[in-house]
Amino acid sequence: MRLSEFWIAVRDEFGMSYGRSLTRDLVLGELGDLTADQAIEKGLPTRDVWLALCRASDVPENRWYGVGQVRKA
């Protein structure tokens, strides 16, 4: 997942305002207690960050690949 696809998925799933708050403020335990923004800054794969954000936010699994995004194997 490219960074641009990550932000599209965040916007589509959460809305831009709430999505930005989540990526900035929600601490993701599975990513070493980093926020999504911090994890991306540290170079973690954006797909891993997206999936951690989805799990932490109880996004249904059928939307983990982003609203309108094609699931890639």
C-alpha positions in Angstrom: 0.0 0.0 0.0 1.4 3.3 -1.0 1.3 6.3 1.4 -1.2 8.0 -0.9 -3.5 4.9 -0.8 -3.2 4.9 3.0 -4.5 8.4 3.2 -7.3 7.7 0.7 -8.3 4.7 2.8 -8.2 6.8 6.0 -10.3 9.5 4.5 -12.8 7.1 3.0 -13.2 5.0 6.1 -13.1 7.7 8.8 -13.5 11.1 7.1 -10.5 13.4 6.9 -11.0 15.2 10.2 -11.6 12.2 12.4 -9.1 10.1 10.4 -6.3 12.7 11.0 -7.2 12.7 14.7 -7.0 8.9 14.8 -3.6 8.7 13.0 -2.2 11.4 15.3 -3.7 10.4 18.7 -4.6 6.7 18.7 -1.7 4.6 20.2 -1.5 1.3 18.4 -0.1 -1.4 20.8 0.6 -3.9 18.0 3.0 -1.3 16.5 5.0 -0.8 19.7 2.7 1.8 21.2 3.2 4.2 18.3 0.5 6.3 16.6 -0.1 5.7 12.9 1.7 8.9 12.2 4.8 7.9 14.3 4.8 4.4 12.7 4.8 5.8 9.2 7.5 8.3 10.2 9.7 5.4 11.5 9.3 3.7 8.2 6.9 0.9 9.1 5.0 -0.4 6.0 1.9 1.6 5.5 -0.2 -1.6 4.9 0.8 -2.8 8.4 -0.1 0.6 9.8 -3.5 0.6 8.0 -4.3 -2.9 9.2 -3.4 -2.1 12.8 -5.5 1.1 12.6 -8.4 -1.0 11.3 -8.1 -3.6 14.1 -7.8 -1.0 16.8 -10.8 0.9 15.5 -13.0 -2.2 15.0 -13.3 -1.7 11.2 -15.0 -4.7 9.7 -12.5 -7.0 8.0 -14.3 -6.7 4.7 -13.2 -3.0 4.7 -9.6 -3.5 5.9 -8.2 -2.8 2.4 -9.8 0.6 2.2 -13.2 1.6 1.0 -13.4 1.0 -2.7 -9.8 -0.5 -2.7 -9.1 -3.8 -4.3 -7.7 -6.5 -2.0 -4.2 -7.5 -3.1 -2.8 -10.9 -2.3 
